[in-house]
Amino acid sequence: MKSLITIQALGEAGLRGLIDEASSIRDRMESGGSIETTLQGLCVANLFFEPSTRTRLSFDLAAQRLGAHVITLDPATSSGSKGESLRDTVLTVSSIGADVLVVRHSRQGVPEAVAEWTGLPVVNAGDGANEHPTQALLDAVTLQRRFGSLEGLRMGIVGDVAHSRVAGSLVQAFPVLGIELTLVGPEQWLPVGTGLATTTNLDAALPGLDIVYLLRVQTERGGVITDDLVTRYQLDSSRAARLATDAVIMHPGPMNRGVEISDDVAESPRSLVIEQVRNGVPTRMAVLDALVRGRL
């Protein structure tokens, strides 16, 4: 078993294989088909040192549906609150008998360090402003199920791009899959050196997009919500009306309604937000299954 630390390590074949498998798992789940319990007898430990709803719960359910026993660390009640080091906490969990570790942390590089400390397979569930590989995978699943093919789709990633770990994985994975990306936001939030198109003008970008992918302001990493930001970059109904008829809207959550997205747009037929959530469990099942089968 290896680890999934960065999405770039998967390559195009790995990406497409996981996307197809996740979609197949969802189809089987919805039709009542059988799911092989490839994690039977294994223990998956969820080590979430940051708050999470969608990612943590979907990893819980994904591991359970594959037959694993699941334990979840609560940092607020762990010995870390008494001063225990991160390394000692992780080694304690691995020594108890965990077989696979799912790690989220506010610091970049922690999942990789955990893999080195323990020798166990690790899935990166988000590290600082760096990466969130399984979010990018489930987003690709969502788009493939919606459009049938990813080739030639045009996506605008809008908002606090520089501080978003979701964007960190999207910009590595989606061009490989044939999706053309444009990064949209205030200049200070647009990363440099990506080789991707950038613009500070959301209104000018909208008519040419098939997907608008909205990001919240990362206030925990220094982002500040201003009136000017809302005025220039919120996707409301008037802006959404400028999109092509079949264009869609995505958001990794949590949504800050009234900031980057208005209520009516969040609830509109264009919104794929709930579909993204639905694809979280089968995508994470595909990742965990590939991990134990040695396919990563």
N, C-alpha and C positions, 0 to 999 in steps of 0.2 A: 504494500500500500504506500502511495506517495501522498502528496499534499496539494491543495489548491490555494496557493498564496497570491498569485498574480494571474490575471486572465490571459496575459500575453503568452504564458507558458503553454497554453492549450494549442495554439496554432489554429489554422483554419479548419483542418479536419477534426480536431478535438472539439472546437466550438460547434460545428455543424452536427457532430455526433451527439453531443449533449442536448442541443436544441431539439433534434428529432426524437431522442429518447424521452425527454421531458414531455413533449407533445403526445407521444404514444402513451406514456403513463397516465396523463390526464384523460385521454380517450378511454383507456381501460377502467380508470376509476369511475368515470361517468356512466359507462355502460355496464358496470358490475363485473367486469373481467377480473381475472386473477392477477395478483401482484406477488412476485416471488419475494419471500422474506429473507433476503440475502444478508441481513444484519442480525439474524437470529442468534442469540447467545452473546452478542457484543454489547458493549456499553458506550454510548455516546454522551460525552460531557459538554454541555453548553456553558462556556465561560464568557459571560457578557459583562464586561467591566464598564459598559455604558448602557443607558436606557434603550430599550427596543420593544416594539410590539410585533410588527409584521415579521421581521426576520427571526426573532427568537421563537415565536409561536409556530412559525412554519417549519423551522428546523426541528422543533419538538415533535410535531406531528409527522414530518417526513421520516424521522428516525423510527418512530413508533410503528408507522405503517410498513416499514421494512423489517420489523421484528425486533428492533434493538430495545434495550433498557436505557432510559434517558435520565440523566441527573443534570440539574441546573444550579450553577453557583450564583448566589445572591451576594454581591460585594458588600452590601450594607450589613449583612449578618455574618460575613466570613471573617477569618482571622486577619485579613488585610486591614480591617477597621481597627485592629489592635497593633498595627505596625508591621505585620508580616510582609516580607518582600514579595513582589510578583512572582519571582522565580520559585520561591519556597511554596507559595500557594499552588502554582501550577504543578510542581513536582509532587505535592501532596495528593492532588487530584489524580495524577497519572499513577501514583503508587497505590491508590485505593483500588484501581482496577479498570480505569477508563481505557478504551481501545481507540477511540477517535475523539478529537477535540475540535470544537467549533468555537472560534475566538473572535470577540469584538473588543476593541480597546481604542482609547482616544489618542494613543501614540502610534505613529507610523512605525512599521517594522516589528511590532510585538508578535503577530502570528508566526512570522518567520523565526523569531527568537524562541518561541514556545516549541516549535518543531525541533529546533536544535537542542534545546534543553531536555526534551522528553524522548526524542526519537520516535514519537507517535505521529500518525497522519493528522494534519491540521487543515481545517477549512477556514479561510479568512472571511469572517462575517462583517468586516469593516475595520480598517485601521487608520485612525486619524483622518486626514484629508487625502489619503493615498488611494485606496482601492476598495471596491465592494463587488467582487467577481460574480457572486450568484445573483445580485440585482441585475447586472448587465445581461446575464444569461436569461433570466425570466422575462426581461424586457424584449429580448430577441425572440423568445418563444411567443410572447404576446403579439408581436408584429408579424411574425410568420403565419400565425393562425388567422390574423386579420387580413393580411394582404396576399398570402399564398407564397410570396417570394420576397426576399429582402433586397435583391439586386436592384439598384437604381433608385431606391427610396431616398428622399431628401429630408433630413432631420435638423431642426434648430434646437440646440440645447441652450436654454434661456435662464439667466440669473447668476447666482454666485458660483460660477464654474470653477474658479481657481481653488476654492476651499471645499469642493464637493468630492467625496470619495466615489460616489456613484459616477460622476463625470469622469473621474480618473480611470474607471474601467471601461466606460462607454467609448472614450476616445481611442482606446487601444483595440477594442473588439469590433466596433461597428464598421470602420473602414475596411477591415479584413473581410467582413461579410457583404461588402458591396454597398453599404449605406454612406451617402455623402453627408458630411456633417458641417454645420456652421455654428460657431459659438457666438452667443448673443448676450450682451450685458454691458454694464459700465466698464470702462477701459481698465479700471483697477482690478476687476474681477475676471478678466480674460487672460488665461495663461499664455505665456510666450513659448515659442519653440516647438509647438505641436505640429506645425505644417498645415494646420487646418484653416479654413476661412473664418474670419471673425468680423463682427460688426457691432456697433453700439446702437444701431437703429432697428428696433424690433418691427416697427410699422413697415419699413421697406422690405424686410426679410419675409414677412408672413405669406404674401401671395405665392412665393416659390417653394413653400414647404409642404411635405406630406405628413410630417409629424412635428408637433411642437412639444418638446420635452422640458417641463418646467422644474426648476429647482428652488427650494426655499433658501432664504438668507441664513447662512451658517453663523448664527449669533454666538454660539459656543466657541467659534474660532475667530471671533473678532468682527464679524459682519454686523452692520448697523442698518436698520430699516428706516428709511427716510421717506418723506412725502414725495420727493422727486422720483425716488425709486419706484414707488407705487404708480405714479403718474406715467412714467416712461415704460415700465416693464410688466405691469400687471396684465394678464390676459383676461379681458372682460368680453362681454357679448359683442360689443362693437368691433373689437379687434378680431375676435373669432370669426365674424362675418366676412372678413377679408380672406379667409382661408379657402382653398379649393374645396369642392363639395365633399370629397371623400377623405379629406385630411382629418387626422385624429390628434388627440391631446393626451399626454402622459405625465405622470408625476410619481416619483418613488415613495412619497410620503415621508414624514407626516406633512400634510398640506397646511399652509398658513392661509386660510381663506381670508380674502380681503387684502392680501398682500400680493403674492405672485399670481393668485388665481381668484376669480370672483365665484360666488356661490353658484350662479346659474351656469357658468362654464363647467365647473366641477361636476355638476349634475346632468350635463347635457349628453345627448346621444353620441357626441364626438369623443367623450371622455372614456379612456381605457383604464382608468385608475383601478376600478374593481377587478377588471380582467387581469391586471398586473398582480394583484393580491391573490387571485385564484390560481395563477400559474406559479406562485411561490412554492407551494408544497410539492407538486410534481417535479419542478426544476431541482429543488434540493434533494428530492428522492433520487433523481438521476445522478446528481453529483455524488451522493453518499454511496449509491450502488456502484458507480464507476470506480470510486475510491477503493472499495473492498474487493472489487474484481481485478484491481491493478490496471485499470484502463486510463488512468490519469498520468 
